Amino acid sequence: MLNILIAEDNADMRELFCTALSDSEYKTFPASDGTLDIKGAEFTVTLLL
């Protein structure tokens, strides 16, 4: 399972991304400003928009 950090300031878009990716069996970590306590999670940056 891939961990995906969703950094989006628009709450509706952030929820949409998280829902779509979670439904595809990704583990999502939503953040409104790019900061989040993600201790213990591994991330590999493959796409940054």
N, C-alpha and C positions, 0 to 999 in steps of 0.2 A: 504494500500500500504506500502510495506517495503522499507526503505531507505538502500541502500547498498553503502558503501565506497569501491571503486576499487583503491587500492594502488598498482600500477604496473609501473616499470620504463620503460618497453618496450612499446612505444606508440602504435604500431600495436596491441599488445595483449590487452592493456588497452581499445582500441577502440572496439575490438572484444567482450570483456567481457561486456562492457557497452551496445553495440548494442544488444547482445543476451538477456541481462537481461531487458533492456528497452522494447524490443519486447514482453517480458513476463510480462509487466506491473509493473516492479520494478522501483523505482526512484534511479538512480545511481549518484554518486558523484565521478568523476575521479580525481585521484591525482598521480603525478609522483613520489613523494617521501614520501608519507604518511602524508603530511600536506595539509590542505585545510581549508578554512573559511567555517565552517558548522554551523554557529550560527542559532539556531532555529530548527535544524533537530535533531531528536531522533534516536539513533542507539542502537541496542542490538546486541552484538557480539555473533553470533551463529557458525561461522566458520572463522578461520583465517589460511590462507595458506602462 
